[in-house]
Each structure stands twice: as C-alpha cells, then as structure tokens.
Amino acid sequence: MYATYFENLTGWEWFGLYLLTGVAAFGLMRLIVSYLDRNEPGQSEFRSSLSSILNSSKSKRELLVEKALEIVAIPIILLIWPIGFVWGLYMRIETTNRKPKPEDAFKCKRAHLVSHMTTPDAEKLGLIVDPLNRTPALPFGHLNAGWLAFLQKAKPGDALWYFEIPSKEMTKAETKAKDQEPKSLRYRGFAWIQQSTTQTEFIFESD
C-alpha cells in the first residue's frame, strides 16, 4: 500500500514531502534543545544574558539587517535541511561541552582598555562639580554607592583600568583612518583586570 503510494508521487510532491520532513526535523531539534536548556538553567541564563549584552551593543539598523538575513536564510536552510540539521546538532553539543567564560558577561574587553589608573586618579576623573549642588560632591556623583561597591570587589592581583567602548567597533584599518577624529563612545568605565581578563566593571557613562 505504502509502496504504491510513494511510487505514484510526482517530483513536486516528493519535494514537498522533503520540505515537510525538514520542518518536522527542525521542530524536533528545537524541542530537544528546549528540554536540555531546562535541565541546564545556569547555562541557559548565561546565554540569555550574553545575547542581551551583544544585542545592546548593536544599532537598530544592524538588528534589522540581521532579522532580514534570518528571514532570507530560512528557505535556503530548508532546501539543505539535512546539512543544517546535522550542523545544528553538532553546534548544540559543542555549546554544551564548552564552559562559558565568566568575562563574556562583561562589556569591557581587552581591546577597550585605555590606561592603568590608581583609585585616587580614578576618583579625580569621576569628580563632578555642579554649581547648582544638584549632584553630590562625591566621586561619580549619584553613582558613588556603585563605585564604592565596585572597589570592594577588588581581589589580590587585580589592577584598575579605565576603558572606553566605542559606539561602533572598527577594524584596524578604520581605526588608523580615524585616529584624528573625535571618538563616539557608547560606554566609559573602570574594570578590575587580572591576567588581561575583566573580573568586574563599573560603567559611569553611557550614551
């Protein structure tokens, strides 16, 4: 019965069956991933926070372009779904086995470090002079409590660094071409650094 049914299928019907099988396979993979994430809440939360941090550094235009590419990619992936299915499972296994790096949760990366500073110099930089006395005469003004909490997180061997994160990450060639132009900064702050790795950070200015 089934053999006769399949023998009578046209080429387009076979193609439709192939696509439906791909949709079912990706749906099954999505259910498996959701189940595994439920059993690994810590890792799932880390990926969510990391995703939000990465997306927060992108402009609306960049996010729209990414969404458009995703929409275009869906029919292409369906056409080659066996390859996409195997690749998706491989990447899921790799993600599970790879231990997340704690520093990935911070905005400050090694490339953003500007200069090593002492605590007194950092507090001079953060001193706000308000003639109207609306801002506390303390380092970083209304953010002083956060600054003090940041200082308390220092561990033996940590070094205090000032960092700047540009609005748009540039290539080395672009950076050289724009050396003389004023920087457009998205974040300014301080970080405790140990072995070139961010341990914790304090952001006092954002656009």
Residue pairs with C-beta under 8 A, 6 or more apart in sequence:
9 17
18 81
19 78
19 81
21 81
22 78
22 81
22 82
22 84
22 85
23 78
25 81
25 85
26 81
26 84
26 85
26 88
29 85
29 88
29 89
29 92
32 92
33 92
36 92
36 96
37 43
37 44
38 44
40 96
43 96
43 100
46 100
46 105
47 95
47 100
49 105
50 100
50 104
50 105
53 105
53 107
55 63
57 107
57 165
57 169
57 186
58 66
59 167
59 168
77 84
103 109
103 197
103 198
103 199
106 191
106 198
106 200
106 201
107 165
107 187
107 189
107 201
107 203
108 163
108 165
108 189
108 191
108 198
108 201
109 198
110 196
110 197
112 163
112 164
112 165
113 161
113 162
113 163
113 191
113 193
114 161
114 162
114 163
114 164
115 161
115 162
116 159
116 160
116 161
116 162
117 125
117 160
117 161
117 162
117 190
118 160
119 151
119 160
122 139
122 160
122 162
122 190
123 139
123 140
123 147
125 162
126 139
126 140
126 141
126 143
126 147
126 204
127 137
127 138
127 139
128 135
128 137
128 140
128 141
129 137
130 137
130 141
135 141
135 142
136 142
136 144
138 144
139 147
140 146
140 147
140 204
143 204
146 202
147 202
147 204
150 190
150 192
150 200
150 201
150 202
153 192
153 199
153 200
154 160
154 192
155 192
155 194
155 199
157 194
158 192
158 193
158 194
158 199
159 192
159 193
159 194
160 190
160 191
160 192
160 193
161 190
161 191
161 192
161 193
162 188
162 189
162 190
163 187
163 188
163 189
163 190
163 191
163 201
164 183
164 185
164 187
164 188
165 185
165 186
165 187
165 188
166 183
166 184
166 185
166 186
167 184
167 185
167 186
167 207
168 184
170 178
184 207
185 205
185 207
186 206
186 207
187 203
187 205
187 206
187 207
188 203
188 204
188 205
188 206
189 201
189 202
189 203
189 204
189 205
190 201
190 202
190 204
191 198
191 199
191 200
191 201
191 202
192 198
192 199
192 200
192 201
193 199
